[in-house]
């Protein structure tokens, strides 16, 4: 019985070892991590096709039902929303969240230069442990002549006062205008 079990285990290991290169060739696509953390700093990386409705929902009852999107039709705009928890105020009570957005096109090439901006800089208005909405983010429009497919968007938010950086990666699917699928 023990020899039989050993033979079965050896056969299983051999079959798994043989599957290794094939498995590497068929790697699953990178998953989104909409939420990311670095120490106490937490971020939530969202996109919306309707920023006015997003802001209306944000200002409404808690918890809000935010209109978000991960699909964009050619020549339509998606707007980034950066939510944060626990920015660390400096001695004067000001938070400073610096953001870097790096976008990769479907073919793996850079989609422009990384965008660097202050997502939030000013007096802390959100109590510790509560979620705040950073006033700055970027917009994304895939124009005529640009690639369709899966864009990788990396958002790195650094709490300048602590030096902590939380990094989130989401994917935006760019499709031709009028393509069937979920409404934007």
Order of alpha helices (4+ residues) and beta strands (2+ residues): alpha-beta-beta-alpha-beta-beta-beta-beta-beta-beta-beta-beta
